Amino acid sequence: MSKPETTTLRGELPGVKLAGSTGATAEVYTHGAHLASWKTADGVEQLFVSSDVVFKPPKAIRGGVPICFPQFSDFGPLGQHGFARNETWEVTARTPTSVQMTLRSTPASKEKWPHDFVCVYEVMLGAGNHLKTTMSVTNAGIEPMTFTTALHTYFRCDDALAAKVTGLKGASYLDSLDGRVRREEIGEFVAFAEEVDRIYLSTSDALAVEDVAGSRSIRITKRNLPDAVVWNPWIEKSKATGDLGDDDYKKFVCVEAAAIETPVTLPAGERWECEQVLECVKHASPVPAIDDAAPSKVEAEEAR
């Protein structure tokens, strides 16, 4: 891949626009290596970006796929979700359908996190309605380093209140709305009739977001990201979040492929890599509504 120039995207920020032969497109900002748009060949946007989004670095972009690195949430001494989403990445390679961006440690980053590293993120439009992202981290120092990470993906939904996430039955999770107590998911799916903020542990690598109202599903296939966060802020937190519209909670659900419970420990000179593949599947008839689906208990019980 040749080293490219950037173009000006929304918010007058630099980035790269990808275009596939079938009509699919994607937009990736250099700010945070932030994937902020993925439109399938039919021109339909599959990712959510807030109606009140603020394009003002170093503030992270609300929506799309923020990269949480080298820390997820408050699982460590750094600020929320680490610093990668707030930094300017270098465009190091691209083709018409892919872009590679790189973040390297600097004296400023080492004041926050005292490690030498190279983080490489690549976004690729695939055949059909596929989009693939890979991230690698190399320990460029002489001491081991430990980190947590997540691809904090906001999936656009025609109606999040009717959406559901499948593939998590039987998984343990930490309920972030209840002191991160450990519970077990006993439902066939996770639904959104209230605020949801859960860290599912050691999940299946195959998950899905069923956008019932939109008659489509997004299949998620992850590699080397054993955990998955499911989040929707609901009414009050949407109103309280400055860069999120009051009604935006109705328009998205987050499913975040992650490595949280067991942090990644990387010896000096070693490299770690993860991957997420998204596939949009359109349905000729509506996805069965939650009330019409096979009966299941959506609530969870304490794990024994």
C-alpha positions in Angstrom: 0.0 0.0 0.0 1.2 3.5 -0.8 1.3 6.3 1.7 -1.7 8.6 1.0 -2.7 12.1 1.6 -5.8 12.9 3.7 -8.9 14.7 2.8 -11.2 16.9 4.9 -14.1 15.1 6.5 -17.0 16.3 8.6 -16.1 18.8 11.3 -13.2 20.0 9.0 -11.0 17.3 10.4 -8.6 15.3 8.3 -9.1 11.7 7.4 -9.5 9.1 4.7 -12.6 8.1 2.7 -12.7 4.5 1.4 -14.8 3.4 -1.5 -15.5 -0.2 -2.7 -16.4 -1.3 -6.2 -19.9 -2.2 -5.1 -20.7 1.3 -3.7 -19.8 0.7 0.0 -17.9 3.5 1.7 -16.2 4.3 5.0 -14.7 7.3 6.7 -11.7 7.2 9.1 -10.4 10.2 10.9 -6.8 10.7 11.8 -8.1 12.0 15.1 -8.3 8.8 17.2 -8.0 6.6 14.0 -11.8 6.9 14.4 -14.0 5.0 12.0 -17.0 7.3 11.9 -19.0 6.0 8.9 -19.6 2.7 7.2 -22.2 2.7 4.4 -23.1 -0.6 2.7 -23.5 -0.8 -1.0 -27.1 0.4 -0.8 -25.9 3.6 0.8 -27.4 2.8 4.2 -25.3 4.0 7.2 -24.5 1.1 9.6 -22.8 3.1 12.4 -24.2 5.8 14.7 -22.7 9.2 15.3 -24.4 11.5 17.8 -26.7 14.3 16.6 -24.8 16.6 18.9 -21.3 15.3 18.0 -18.4 17.7 18.8 -15.5 17.6 16.3 -13.0 19.4 18.5 -9.8 17.5 19.3 -8.6 16.2 21.7 -12.2 15.4 22.6 -13.2 11.9 21.3 -15.8 11.7 18.6 -19.1 10.4 20.0 -20.2 7.4 17.9 -18.6 5.3 15.2 -15.8 3.1 16.6 -13.7 4.8 19.2 -10.5 2.8 20.1 -10.1 2.3 23.9 -6.4 1.8 24.5 -4.3 1.3 26.6 -7.2 1.2 29.1 -10.9 0.3 28.9 -13.1 2.5 31.1 -11.6 3.0 34.6 -9.8 -0.4 34.6 -6.5 1.3 35.5 -4.9 4.6 36.5 -5.4 6.5 33.2 -8.4 8.6 32.2 -11.6 7.0 30.9 -10.8 4.6 28.0 -7.1 5.6 27.8 -5.7 8.1 25.4 -5.6 6.5 21.9 -9.0 7.9 20.9 -7.8 11.4 21.7 -4.6 11.4 19.8 -3.7 12.2 16.2 -2.7 9.0 14.3 -0.4 8.9 11.2 -1.8 7.5 8.0 0.9 5.0 7.1 -0.6 3.1 4.1 -3.8 2.8 2.1 -5.5 1.5 -1.0 -8.9 2.6 -2.3 -10.6 0.1 0.0 -8.3 0.1 3.1 -6.4 2.5 5.3 -3.7 1.8 7.9 -3.1 4.3 10.7 -0.3 4.2 13.3 0.1 5.6 16.8 3.5 5.6 18.5 4.6 6.4 22.0 5.9 9.9 22.6 7.4 11.7 25.6 3.9 13.1 26.3 2.3 9.7 26.2 5.0 8.2 28.4 4.1 10.8 31.1 0.7 9.1 31.2 1.7 5.5 30.5 5.4 4.8 30.8 5.8 2.4 27.8 7.3 2.5 24.4 4.7 1.1 21.9 3.6 1.0 18.3 -0.2 0.6 17.7 -1.4 -0.1 14.1 -5.0 0.0 13.2 -6.4 -1.0 9.8 -9.9 -0.6 8.3 -10.8 -2.6 5.2 -14.0 -2.7 3.1 -14.5 -6.3 2.2 -16.5 -8.1 -0.4 -20.3 -7.8 -0.1 -21.5 -6.0 3.0 -18.4 -6.7 5.1 -16.1 -4.4 7.0 -12.9 -5.6 8.7 -10.8 -3.9 11.3 -7.5 -5.1 12.8 -5.4 -3.7 15.5 -1.8 -4.7 16.5 0.2 -3.5 19.5 4.0 -3.9 19.6 6.0 -3.5 22.8 8.9 -1.4 21.6 10.4 -1.1 25.0 12.6 -3.3 27.3 10.1 -4.0 30.0 6.8 -6.0 29.8 3.6 -3.9 29.4 0.0 -4.6 30.3 -3.1 -3.1 28.8 -6.9 -3.5 28.3 -8.6 -2.5 25.1 -12.0 -2.3 23.3 -13.4 -1.4 19.9 -16.3 0.7 21.3 -18.6 0.2 18.3 -21.9 2.2 18.1 -24.3 0.3 15.9 -27.1 2.4 14.3 -30.6 1.1 14.9 -33.9 2.2 13.4 -35.3 1.7 16.9 -33.0 0.6 19.7 -35.9 -0.1 21.9 -36.8 -3.0 19.6 -33.2 -4.2 19.0 -31.6 -7.2 20.6 -28.1 -8.6 20.9 -27.7 -12.4 20.4 -24.9 -14.8 21.2 -24.4 -14.1 24.9 -26.7 -16.7 26.5 -24.8 -18.5 29.3 -22.0 -15.9 29.6 -21.0 -14.3 32.8 -21.1 -10.5 33.0 -20.2 -7.7 35.2 -23.1 -5.3 35.8 -21.7 -1.8 35.7 -25.0 -0.4 37.0 -24.7 -2.5 40.2 -21.1 -2.2 41.3 -19.9 -4.6 38.7 -21.4 -7.6 40.5 -20.9 -10.8 38.5 -24.1 -12.3 37.0 -25.0 -14.8 34.4 -27.0 -14.1 31.2 -29.9 -16.5 31.0 -31.8 -14.8 28.3 -31.8 -15.8 24.6 -30.9 -12.2 23.8 -30.2 -8.9 25.5 -33.0 -6.3 25.0 -33.1 -2.6 25.7 -36.1 -1.6 27.8 -33.9 0.4 30.2 -30.3 1.4 30.7 -27.9 -1.5 30.0 -24.1 -1.4 30.8 -22.6 -4.9 31.0 -19.2 -6.4 30.5 -19.7 -9.9 29.2 -16.7 -12.2 29.9 -15.1 -14.9 27.7 -18.0 -14.7 25.2 -18.5 -16.5 21.9 -16.6 -14.9 19.0 -19.8 -14.7 17.0 -22.4 -12.1 18.1 -25.1 -10.2 16.4 -27.1 -7.0 16.7 -30.7 -7.6 15.4 -32.2 -4.3 14.2 -35.8 -5.5 14.2 -37.2 -2.2 13.0 -34.6 -1.9 10.2 -35.1 -5.5 9.0 -31.4 -6.2 9.2 -28.7 -7.8 11.3 -25.1 -6.9 11.9 -23.0 -10.1 12.5 -19.9 -9.5 14.6 -17.0 -11.9 14.4 -14.1 -11.1 16.8 -10.7 -12.6 17.3 -8.4 -12.3 20.3 -11.0 -10.0 22.0 -12.6 -12.4 24.5 -15.0 -10.0 26.1 -17.9 -7.9 24.9 -19.4 -4.8 26.4 -23.1 -4.1 25.7 -24.3 -0.6 26.4 -27.2 1.8 25.9 -27.3 5.0 28.1 -31.1 5.3 28.1 -33.0 8.4 28.8 -31.4 10.3 31.7 -27.8 9.7 30.7 -28.6 10.7 27.1 -29.9 14.0 28.5 -26.9 14.4 30.8 -24.3 13.7 28.2 -23.3 17.0 26.5 -22.4 15.5 23.1 -25.3 13.1 22.9 -28.8 14.2 21.8 -31.7 13.7 24.2 -33.3 11.1 22.1 -30.1 9.5 20.7 -30.5 6.5 23.0 -33.3 5.3 20.7 -30.9 5.2 17.7 -28.0 3.0 18.7 -26.7 0.1 20.8 -23.0 -0.4 21.6 -21.4 -3.9 21.3 -17.8 -3.5 22.1 -15.3 -6.4 21.3 -12.8 -6.2 24.1 -10.0 -7.6 26.2 -10.8 -6.5 29.8 -11.1 -9.2 32.4 -7.6 -10.6 31.6 -5.4 -7.7 30.6 -3.0 -8.3 27.7 0.6 -8.7 29.0 3.1 -8.1 26.2 6.8 -8.9 26.8 9.5 -6.6 25.3 9.7 -6.9 21.6 6.5 -8.9 21.2 3.4 -8.1 19.1 -0.3 -8.7 19.8 -3.1 -8.5 17.3 -6.9 -8.5 17.3 -9.6 -8.4 14.7 -13.3 -7.6 14.2 -15.3 -8.4 11.1 -18.8 -6.8 10.6 -21.3 -8.1 8.1 -24.6 -6.5 7.4 -27.4 -9.0 6.5 -30.6 -7.6 5.1 -33.9 -9.4 5.7 -36.7 -9.6 3.1 -39.2 -9.5 5.9 -38.8 -7.9 9.3 -36.7 -9.6 11.9 -39.1 -11.1 14.5 -40.0 -8.6 17.1 -39.0 -9.2 20.7 -42.5 -9.9 21.8 -42.9 -12.5 19.0 -39.6 -14.3 19.7 -39.3 -17.5 21.6 -40.0 -16.8 25.3 -37.0 -16.2 27.4 -36.1 -14.4 30.6 -34.3 -11.3 29.8 -33.3 -10.6 33.4 -30.2 -12.3 34.8 -29.5 -14.1 38.0 -26.5 -14.1 40.2 -23.7 -16.5 38.9 -22.9 -19.3 41.3 
